[in-house]
């Protein structure tokens, strides 16, 4: 066999949109080579063609044109032969939730024809690697999100493949579980010389790979090692420290407004990381912008990603003034609009939320963080009046959720993890439907649809089926639908899960603008960089509050004097790991 495990030449894939009677080009004249034993990353914005490419390599689709060989086998002629030698884990891996961990492993071993005498040793290795050995009798449906992903990976690996394909394996997974999944992947590459191709929305994950391919509109824009690609951003990256009275997200917005000079700006460790367009100087950028100080910084792969992508597509334009237009008067910011005191939720003997207390004021962005299974979604559902609390006091927009649940709901907007849109309805039909759920009719409904269509740049897509929209537009539509009635509070449950960096930047510009109108934002997220946008964050695990305060306050509690400023992800992992270690020590003593 040659050293090329995957060889693609002039690869094309075209789909036919029967409704619009037009062709959709998913891949266009793509060339790619993946060598044996390499860890290769596919990155790119929504709709770039990453999943299509993986499905072609897995033999689940046929190319429209071009040549594709996998493990020296012609994929056109012998797709089944290739499938017998590889393993593929799609974004939504098909676990059987009523079956136990062990039964899922047995089922996939049967499907892949793994000999009985090989199973025991293979199972033991996989269960040890994934830390699932103590959970073999637990139903898959009772596992946390991170544990489900690890079980999915274990089921994918019940046979020993020559090529492993992973399509965004860490979407919806908390940082601690993400760290554990990558430890497994890197161990497989090192110990078994396994060839792995992974698509990911996390650029720090791509930085761990030997080769990175940046896709856009079905084409590879740039390829190379992370170090090689990062050189593109050399001498163009800076770290701004805001003034004491300035929020990092406000400084970020000021920098992004200079889009002719600035490629990217994102909060980082209480400061703002900024990437300049080539041939621009920092002196050009700092004119008319208030800040404390600025210093050069070593570029990252994400900086280079944004530079490369900006050459081919602009950042999604976000009109802050549109979002503020026709918005009702700001509420009184002196009193909390959400007040939670000693909140408890139990399910039988299981405590999902244990004595949580916090306040959120108008215009604040409040982050609710924690690993999978920490109780975040349960807390959300109680705050939205969808789930009764076992005990405690819950006040939303001045309404007690125990006695005036319906009144409180009318002051709330909610965007769920899976975007509760009707895929077979058009954008306009979805907006019309959701307007009705908020008791907006006639002229009020028409005005609300026109307002949110303008605010979220949806006017040109009103006739499109929502199920056929790119991920970024689905996110916009879900937010637009939740804001039809101009709520006082917007709840966002992991709204950027799986979104690429471009879509996340545009999303947070909208959230920042919305907070300036006085709308309170309460958000859960697994992207720890997004916690930097928050005024306050609450970190919890297994329903217990572990830390609460501003990002700076929480970092300061863990700061090592004289050391570098910890990232929010490092801070989060440290807090969770220390708490779990203490609990284990107490358990061992008992």
C-alpha positions as CSV (number, residue, x, y, z in Angstrom):
1,X,0.0,0.0,0.0
2,X,1.2,3.5,-0.7
3,X,1.6,6.1,2.0
4,X,-1.6,7.9,0.9
5,X,-4.6,6.5,2.8
6,X,-7.0,9.0,1.0
7,X,-6.3,10.5,-2.4
8,X,-8.9,12.9,-3.9
9,X,-8.4,14.4,-7.3
10,X,-10.8,17.0,-8.9
11,X,-13.5,15.7,-6.6
12,X,-17.0,17.2,-7.3
13,X,-20.3,16.6,-5.6
14,X,-23.5,18.3,-6.8
15,X,-26.9,18.0,-5.2
16,X,-30.2,18.9,-6.9
17,X,-32.6,21.1,-5.0
18,X,-35.9,19.8,-6.5
19,X,-38.0,22.5,-5.0
20,X,-36.0,25.3,-6.4
21,X,-35.0,23.3,-9.5
22,X,-31.3,24.3,-9.1
23,X,-28.0,22.6,-8.5
24,X,-26.2,23.0,-5.2
25,X,-22.4,22.5,-5.5
26,X,-21.1,20.9,-2.2
27,X,-17.6,20.1,-3.4
28,X,-15.8,21.7,-6.4
29,X,-12.6,20.3,-8.0
30,X,-11.2,19.3,-4.6
31,X,-7.7,17.8,-4.3
32,X,-6.5,16.3,-1.1
33,X,-4.0,13.7,0.2
34,X,-4.1,12.1,3.6
35,X,-1.0,10.1,4.6
36,X,-0.9,7.0,6.7
37,X,-0.7,7.6,10.5
38,X,-1.6,11.3,10.2
39,X,-4.2,13.2,12.2
40,X,-5.9,15.5,9.7
41,X,-8.5,18.3,10.5
42,X,-11.2,19.7,8.3
43,X,-12.3,23.2,9.3
44,X,-14.5,25.8,7.7
45,X,-17.8,27.7,8.0
46,X,-21.2,26.1,7.9
47,X,-21.9,24.6,4.5
48,X,-18.2,24.5,3.5
49,X,-18.5,20.8,2.5
50,X,-16.8,19.1,5.4
51,X,-19.5,16.5,6.1
52,X,-20.1,15.8,2.4
53,X,-16.3,15.1,2.0
54,X,-16.4,12.7,5.0
55,X,-19.5,10.9,3.7
56,X,-17.8,10.4,0.3
57,X,-14.7,9.0,1.9
58,X,-16.9,6.7,4.0
59,X,-18.6,5.4,0.8
60,X,-22.0,6.7,1.8
61,X,-22.3,8.9,-1.3
62,X,-21.0,8.7,-4.8
63,X,-19.0,11.6,-6.3
64,X,-20.5,13.5,-9.2
65,X,-17.1,13.8,-10.8
66,X,-13.4,13.2,-10.0
67,X,-11.3,10.4,-8.5
68,X,-11.4,9.1,-5.0
69,X,-9.3,6.3,-3.6
70,X,-9.3,5.1,0.0
71,X,-6.7,2.6,1.3
72,X,-5.6,2.2,-2.4
73,X,-9.2,1.1,-3.3
74,X,-11.3,2.9,-5.9
75,X,-14.3,4.2,-4.1
76,X,-16.4,4.2,-7.2
77,X,-15.8,0.5,-7.9
78,X,-15.6,-1.0,-4.4
79,X,-17.4,1.1,-1.7
80,X,-18.2,-1.9,0.4
81,X,-14.6,-3.1,0.4
82,X,-13.6,0.3,1.8
83,X,-16.4,0.3,4.4
84,X,-15.1,-3.0,5.8
85,X,-11.8,-1.4,6.6
86,X,-12.8,2.0,8.1
87,X,-14.9,3.4,10.9
88,X,-17.1,6.5,10.7
89,X,-18.7,8.4,13.6
90,X,-21.2,10.9,12.3
91,X,-22.4,14.1,14.1
92,X,-25.4,12.2,15.5
93,X,-24.1,8.8,16.3
94,X,-26.9,6.2,16.6
95,X,-26.7,4.9,20.1
96,X,-29.6,2.8,21.3
97,X,-30.7,4.7,24.4
98,X,-32.7,1.8,26.0
99,X,-29.8,-0.5,25.7
100,X,-26.9,-0.5,28.3
101,X,-23.4,0.6,27.5
102,X,-22.4,-3.1,27.2
103,X,-25.4,-4.0,25.0
104,X,-24.5,-1.1,22.7
105,X,-20.9,-2.4,22.4
106,X,-22.2,-5.9,21.7
107,X,-24.7,-4.7,19.1
108,X,-22.0,-2.8,17.1
109,X,-19.6,-5.7,17.4
110,X,-22.3,-8.0,15.9
111,X,-23.0,-5.5,13.1
112,X,-19.2,-5.3,12.3
113,X,-18.7,-9.0,12.6
114,X,-16.1,-8.8,15.3
115,X,-15.0,-12.4,16.2
116,X,-16.1,-13.5,19.7
117,X,-12.5,-14.3,20.8
118,X,-11.4,-10.7,20.1
119,X,-14.2,-8.9,21.9
120,X,-13.1,-9.2,25.5
121,X,-9.7,-7.6,25.1
122,X,-11.1,-5.0,22.7
123,X,-13.9,-4.1,25.1
124,X,-11.5,-3.8,28.1
125,X,-9.2,-1.5,26.2
126,X,-12.0,0.8,25.0
127,X,-13.8,0.9,28.4
128,X,-10.5,1.8,30.1
129,X,-9.7,4.5,27.5
130,X,-13.2,6.1,27.8
131,X,-13.5,5.6,31.6
132,X,-16.8,3.8,31.1
133,X,-15.8,0.5,32.8
134,X,-17.9,1.3,35.8
135,X,-21.0,2.1,33.7
136,X,-21.4,-1.0,31.5
137,X,-24.9,-1.7,33.0
138,X,-26.2,1.9,32.7
139,X,-28.7,2.6,29.8
140,X,-27.1,4.8,27.2
141,X,-30.0,7.3,27.6
142,X,-29.0,7.9,31.2
143,X,-25.4,9.0,30.3
144,X,-24.3,12.6,30.2
145,X,-23.6,14.2,26.8
146,X,-19.9,13.7,27.1
147,X,-20.2,10.1,28.2
148,X,-22.6,9.4,25.2
149,X,-19.9,10.8,22.8
150,X,-17.3,8.6,24.4
151,X,-19.6,5.5,24.1
152,X,-20.2,6.5,20.5
153,X,-16.5,6.6,19.8
154,X,-16.1,3.2,21.6
155,X,-18.8,1.6,19.4
156,X,-17.1,3.1,16.3
157,X,-13.9,1.4,17.4
158,X,-15.2,-2.1,18.3
159,X,-13.3,-3.3,15.3
160,X,-9.8,-2.1,14.7
161,X,-10.1,0.2,11.6
162,X,-7.4,1.3,9.2
163,X,-9.0,4.8,8.9
164,X,-11.2,6.6,11.4
165,X,-13.5,9.4,10.3
166,X,-15.0,11.7,13.0
167,X,-17.5,14.4,12.1
168,X,-17.5,17.0,14.8
169,X,-17.2,14.5,17.7
170,X,-17.1,17.2,20.4
171,X,-20.2,19.2,19.4
172,X,-22.3,19.9,22.5
173,X,-19.6,18.5,24.8
174,X,-18.3,20.4,27.8
175,X,-14.5,21.3,28.0
176,X,-13.7,18.5,30.4
177,X,-15.3,15.8,28.3
178,X,-13.7,17.4,25.2
179,X,-10.3,17.1,26.8
180,X,-11.0,13.4,27.6
181,X,-12.2,12.6,24.0
182,X,-9.0,14.2,22.5
183,X,-6.9,12.3,24.9
184,X,-8.4,9.1,23.5
185,X,-8.0,10.2,19.8
186,X,-4.3,11.2,20.4
187,X,-3.7,7.9,22.2
188,X,-5.0,5.9,19.2
189,X,-2.9,7.9,16.7
190,X,0.3,7.4,18.8
191,X,-0.1,3.8,19.9
192,X,-1.8,2.3,16.9
193,X,-0.6,4.6,14.1
194,X,-4.2,5.1,13.3
195,X,-5.0,7.5,10.4
196,X,-7.8,9.9,11.6
197,X,-9.7,12.6,9.7
198,X,-11.7,14.9,12.0
199,X,-14.0,17.8,11.2
200,X,-14.2,20.4,14.0
201,X,-15.6,23.8,14.9
202,X,-12.8,24.2,17.5
203,X,-9.6,25.6,16.1
204,X,-7.7,24.6,19.2
205,X,-8.5,21.0,18.3
206,X,-7.4,21.5,14.7
207,X,-4.1,22.9,16.1
208,X,-3.3,19.4,17.5
209,X,-3.4,17.8,14.1
210,X,-0.5,17.3,11.7
211,X,-2.4,18.7,8.7
212,X,-5.3,21.2,8.5
213,X,-7.5,21.8,5.5
214,X,-9.6,25.0,5.5
215,X,-12.7,24.5,3.3
216,X,-15.1,27.2,2.0
217,X,-17.9,26.6,-0.6
218,X,-16.6,23.1,-1.4
219,X,-13.0,24.2,-2.1
220,X,-9.9,23.9,0.0
221,X,-8.6,27.5,0.5
222,X,-5.4,26.6,2.3
223,X,-3.7,23.4,3.6
224,X,-0.7,22.7,5.7
225,X,0.6,22.1,9.2
226,X,-0.8,24.3,12.0
227,X,2.6,26.0,12.4
228,X,2.8,26.8,8.6
229,X,-0.7,28.2,8.5
230,X,-0.3,30.2,11.6
231,X,2.6,32.1,10.0
232,X,0.1,33.9,7.8
233,X,-0.9,36.0,10.9
234,X,2.6,36.8,12.0
235,X,3.0,40.4,13.3
236,X,-0.7,41.1,12.8
237,X,-2.0,40.1,16.3
238,X,-2.4,42.3,19.3
239,X,-3.9,42.1,22.8
240,X,-5.9,45.2,24.0
241,X,-6.4,45.9,27.7
242,X,-9.7,47.9,28.2
243,X,-10.0,50.9,30.5
244,X,-11.2,50.1,34.0
245,X,-14.7,51.3,33.3
246,X,-14.9,49.6,29.9
247,X,-16.3,46.1,29.3
248,X,-14.2,43.9,27.0
249,X,-17.2,43.3,24.7
250,X,-17.6,47.1,24.3
251,X,-13.9,47.4,23.2
252,X,-14.4,44.4,20.9
253,X,-17.4,46.1,19.2
254,X,-15.4,49.3,18.7
255,X,-12.6,47.3,17.0
256,X,-14.9,45.3,14.8
257,X,-16.5,48.5,13.6
258,X,-13.2,49.2,11.9
259,X,-13.8,46.3,9.5
260,X,-11.5,47.8,6.8
261,X,-8.6,47.5,9.2
262,X,-9.5,44.7,11.6
263,X,-10.0,41.1,10.6
264,X,-11.2,39.8,14.0
265,X,-11.5,40.8,17.6
266,X,-12.6,38.6,20.4
267,X,-12.5,38.9,24.3
268,X,-9.8,36.8,25.9
269,X,-8.8,36.7,29.6
270,X,-10.4,40.1,30.4
271,X,-8.8,41.7,27.4
272,X,-9.5,41.7,23.6
273,X,-7.5,39.8,21.0
274,X,-7.3,41.7,17.7
275,X,-6.1,40.6,14.2
276,X,-5.3,43.2,11.7
277,X,-5.6,43.1,7.9
278,X,-2.2,42.7,6.2
279,X,-0.3,45.9,5.6
280,X,-2.2,47.8,8.3
281,X,-0.5,49.1,11.4
282,X,-1.7,49.2,15.0
283,X,-1.4,53.0,14.9
284,X,-4.1,53.0,12.2
285,X,-6.4,50.9,14.4
286,X,-6.0,52.7,17.7
287,X,-7.2,56.1,16.4
288,X,-10.4,57.2,18.1
289,X,-10.7,54.0,20.2
290,X,-10.6,54.3,24.0
291,X,-8.4,51.6,25.6
292,X,-5.8,51.2,28.3
293,X,-2.8,49.6,26.5
294,X,-2.0,47.3,23.6
295,X,0.8,44.8,23.0
296,X,1.7,42.3,20.3
297,X,0.9,38.7,20.8
298,X,2.0,35.4,19.1
299,X,-0.6,34.4,16.5
300,X,-2.9,31.3,16.9
301,X,-4.4,29.0,14.3
302,X,-7.7,30.7,14.8
303,X,-6.2,34.0,13.9
304,X,-4.8,32.6,10.7
305,X,-8.2,30.9,10.0
306,X,-10.0,34.2,10.3
307,X,-7.5,35.9,8.0
308,X,-7.8,33.3,5.3
309,X,-11.5,33.2,5.5
310,X,-11.8,37.0,5.4
311,X,-10.1,37.0,2.0
312,X,-13.0,35.0,0.6
313,X,-16.0,36.0,2.6
314,X,-16.8,39.0,4.9
315,X,-17.9,38.6,8.5
316,X,-21.7,38.5,8.7
317,X,-22.7,42.1,8.8
318,X,-24.5,43.0,12.0
319,X,-26.3,46.4,12.3
320,X,-26.4,47.3,15.9
321,X,-28.7,50.2,15.1
322,X,-31.2,47.8,13.5
323,X,-31.3,45.7,16.6
324,X,-32.0,48.8,18.7
325,X,-34.6,50.2,16.4
326,X,-38.2,50.5,17.7
327,X,-37.2,48.7,20.9
328,X,-39.3,49.5,23.9
329,X,-37.9,51.7,26.7
330,X,-35.2,50.2,28.9
331,X,-36.5,48.7,32.1
332,X,-35.4,50.0,35.5
333,X,-31.9,48.5,36.0
334,X,-31.8,49.0,39.8
335,X,-33.8,45.9,40.6
336,X,-33.1,42.3,39.5
337,X,-35.3,41.1,36.7
338,X,-34.6,37.5,37.6
339,X,-34.2,36.5,41.3
340,X,-33.4,32.9,42.3
341,X,-33.1,32.0,46.0
342,X,-32.2,28.5,47.3
343,X,-33.6,26.8,44.2
344,X,-33.8,23.0,44.4
345,X,-35.0,20.4,41.9
346,X,-35.1,16.7,42.7
347,X,-36.3,13.8,40.6
348,X,-36.9,11.0,43.2
349,X,-33.6,10.5,45.0
350,X,-31.7,12.4,42.4
351,X,-30.9,16.1,43.0
352,X,-30.5,17.9,39.7
353,X,-30.2,21.4,41.2
354,X,-29.1,22.0,44.8
355,X,-29.8,25.3,46.6
356,X,-28.8,27.7,43.8
357,X,-29.1,31.4,44.3
358,X,-28.4,34.4,41.9
359,X,-29.8,37.6,40.6
360,X,-29.8,39.0,37.0
361,X,-30.3,42.7,36.3
362,X,-31.7,44.3,33.1
363,X,-29.1,44.6,30.4
364,X,-26.8,42.0,32.0
365,X,-25.4,38.9,30.3
366,X,-25.4,36.1,32.7
367,X,-23.6,32.8,31.9
368,X,-24.6,29.5,33.3
369,X,-21.7,27.1,32.9
370,X,-21.0,23.5,33.8
371,X,-20.2,20.1,32.4
372,X,-22.8,17.9,30.8
373,X,-25.3,16.8,33.5
374,X,-24.5,19.8,35.7
375,X,-28.2,20.9,35.9
376,X,-28.0,23.9,33.5
377,X,-31.0,22.9,31.3
378,X,-33.0,21.9,34.3
379,X,-32.4,25.4,35.8
380,X,-33.4,27.0,32.5
381,X,-36.6,25.0,32.3
382,X,-37.6,26.1,35.8
383,X,-36.8,29.7,35.0
384,X,-39.0,29.6,31.9
385,X,-41.9,28.1,33.9
386,X,-41.6,24.8,32.0
387,X,-40.7,22.8,35.1
388,X,-41.9,23.3,38.7
389,X,-39.2,23.8,41.3
390,X,-39.1,21.4,44.2
391,X,-38.4,24.2,46.6
392,X,-37.0,27.8,46.7
393,X,-38.1,31.2,45.4
394,X,-38.2,32.0,41.7
395,X,-39.1,35.5,40.5
396,X,-39.0,36.4,36.8
397,X,-39.9,39.9,35.6
398,X,-41.4,40.6,38.9
399,X,-43.7,37.6,38.7
400,X,-43.5,34.6,41.1
401,X,-43.3,31.5,39.0
402,X,-45.2,29.5,41.6
403,X,-48.3,31.8,41.4
404,X,-48.1,33.6,38.0
405,X,-46.4,31.3,35.6
406,X,-48.3,32.4,32.5
407,X,-47.7,36.1,33.2
408,X,-44.0,35.5,33.6
409,X,-43.8,33.5,30.3
410,X,-45.1,36.5,28.4
411,X,-41.9,38.4,29.4
412,X,-39.5,35.6,28.3
413,X,-37.9,34.6,25.0
414,X,-36.3,31.2,24.8
415,X,-33.9,29.6,22.2
416,X,-33.4,25.9,22.8
417,X,-30.3,23.8,22.0
418,X,-32.0,22.3,18.9
419,X,-33.8,25.4,17.6
420,X,-37.5,24.7,17.8
421,X,-38.2,25.6,14.2
422,X,-40.6,23.9,11.7
423,X,-38.3,22.7,8.9
424,X,-41.1,22.2,6.4
425,X,-42.4,25.8,6.9
426,X,-40.8,28.9,5.3
427,X,-39.0,31.5,7.3
428,X,-42.1,33.8,7.0
429,X,-44.4,31.0,8.1
430,X,-42.3,30.2,11.1
431,X,-42.3,33.9,12.1
432,X,-46.0,34.1,11.6
433,X,-46.6,31.0,13.7
434,X,-44.4,32.2,16.6
435,X,-46.0,35.7,16.5
436,X,-49.3,33.9,17.2
437,X,-47.9,32.0,20.2
438,X,-47.0,35.4,21.7
439,X,-50.6,36.7,21.0
440,X,-49.5,39.1,18.2
441,X,-52.2,39.4,15.6
442,X,-53.1,41.6,12.7
443,X,-51.0,44.9,12.5
444,X,-49.0,43.9,15.5
445,X,-47.9,40.6,13.9
446,X,-47.1,42.3,10.6
447,X,-45.0,45.0,12.3
448,X,-43.2,42.4,14.5
449,X,-42.3,40.2,11.4
450,X,-41.0,43.3,9.5
451,X,-39.0,44.4,12.6
452,X,-37.2,41.1,13.2
453,X,-36.7,40.4,9.5
454,X,-34.8,43.7,9.2
455,X,-32.9,43.2,12.5
456,X,-31.7,39.7,11.6
457,X,-31.3,40.3,7.8
458,X,-33.9,37.7,7.0
459,X,-35.9,39.7,4.4
460,X,-34.3,38.0,1.4
461,X,-35.0,34.5,2.9
462,X,-38.6,34.8,3.9
463,X,-39.7,32.3,1.2
464,X,-37.0,29.7,2.0
465,X,-37.8,26.5,3.9
466,X,-36.2,26.9,7.3
467,X,-35.0,23.3,7.2
468,X,-32.8,24.1,4.2
469,X,-31.2,27.1,5.7
470,X,-27.4,27.1,6.7
471,X,-26.8,26.7,10.4
472,X,-26.0,30.4,10.9
473,X,-29.4,31.4,9.4
474,X,-31.3,28.9,11.5
475,X,-29.7,30.5,14.5
476,X,-30.8,33.9,13.4
477,X,-34.3,32.7,12.7
478,X,-34.6,31.1,16.1
479,X,-33.5,34.3,17.8
480,X,-35.8,36.4,15.7
481,X,-38.8,34.1,16.6
482,X,-37.9,34.4,20.3
483,X,-37.8,38.2,20.2
484,X,-41.1,38.8,18.3
485,X,-42.7,40.1,21.5
486,X,-39.7,42.1,22.7
487,X,-39.2,40.1,25.9
488,X,-37.4,41.5,29.0
489,X,-35.4,38.3,29.3
490,X,-33.8,36.1,26.6
491,X,-32.8,32.5,27.6
492,X,-30.2,30.9,25.2
493,X,-29.5,27.2,25.8
494,X,-26.2,26.4,24.0
495,X,-27.2,28.4,20.9
496,X,-23.7,28.3,19.3
497,X,-23.2,24.5,19.7
498,X,-21.4,23.4,16.4
499,X,-21.3,26.9,15.0
500,X,-18.1,28.0,13.3
501,X,-16.1,31.0,14.6
502,X,-17.6,33.4,12.0
503,X,-21.2,32.6,13.0
504,X,-20.2,32.9,16.7
505,X,-18.7,36.3,16.2
506,X,-21.9,37.6,14.4
507,X,-24.1,36.0,17.1
508,X,-22.3,37.7,19.9
509,X,-22.4,41.1,18.2
510,X,-26.2,40.7,18.2
511,X,-26.3,39.7,21.8
512,X,-24.1,42.6,22.9
513,X,-26.4,45.0,21.0
514,X,-29.5,43.4,22.5
515,X,-28.1,43.8,26.1
516,X,-27.6,47.5,25.4
517,X,-31.4,47.8,24.9
518,X,-31.9,46.6,28.5
519,X,-32.8,43.0,27.6
520,X,-31.3,40.6,30.2
521,X,-29.5,37.6,28.6
522,X,-29.1,34.2,30.4
523,X,-27.0,31.8,28.4
524,X,-25.5,28.3,28.7
525,X,-22.5,27.5,26.5
526,X,-19.7,25.0,26.1
527,X,-17.4,27.5,24.3
528,X,-15.6,28.9,27.3
529,X,-14.3,31.9,25.3
530,X,-18.0,33.0,25.2
531,X,-18.0,33.3,29.0
532,X,-15.7,36.4,28.5
533,X,-18.8,38.2,27.1
534,X,-20.7,37.7,30.3
535,X,-21.1,40.3,33.1
536,X,-21.4,37.4,35.6
537,X,-21.1,33.7,35.4
538,X,-22.2,30.8,37.6
539,X,-20.2,27.5,37.4
540,X,-22.0,24.4,38.7
541,X,-21.5,20.7,38.7
542,X,-24.0,18.0,39.6
543,X,-26.4,20.7,40.6
544,X,-24.0,22.4,43.0
545,X,-22.8,26.0,42.8
546,X,-19.0,26.0,42.6
547,X,-18.2,29.6,41.7
548,X,-20.0,32.8,40.8
549,X,-18.9,36.3,39.9
550,X,-17.4,38.2,37.0
551,X,-14.9,36.3,34.8
552,X,-12.1,38.4,36.3
553,X,-13.2,37.6,39.9
554,X,-13.4,33.9,39.2
555,X,-10.0,33.9,37.4
556,X,-8.5,35.9,40.3
557,X,-9.6,33.3,42.8
558,X,-7.4,30.7,41.0
559,X,-4.6,33.0,39.9
560,X,-1.0,31.9,40.6
561,X,0.8,35.2,41.5
562,X,3.3,36.1,38.8
563,X,1.8,33.6,36.3
564,X,0.0,34.2,33.1
565,X,-3.7,35.1,33.0
566,X,-5.6,31.8,32.8
567,X,-8.1,31.3,29.9
568,X,-11.7,30.8,30.9
569,X,-11.4,27.2,29.7
570,X,-8.4,26.5,31.9
571,X,-10.2,28.1,34.8
572,X,-13.4,26.1,34.2
573,X,-11.5,22.8,34.0
574,X,-9.5,23.6,37.1
575,X,-12.6,24.4,39.1
576,X,-14.5,21.3,38.0
577,X,-11.5,19.0,38.5
578,X,-10.6,20.3,42.0
579,X,-14.3,19.9,43.1
580,X,-14.5,16.3,41.8
581,X,-11.2,15.4,43.4
582,X,-12.4,16.7,46.7
583,X,-15.6,14.7,46.4
584,X,-13.7,11.6,45.6
585,X,-11.4,12.0,48.5
586,X,-14.4,12.5,50.9
587,X,-16.0,9.4,49.3
588,X,-12.8,7.3,49.9
589,X,-12.7,8.4,53.5
590,X,-16.3,7.3,54.0
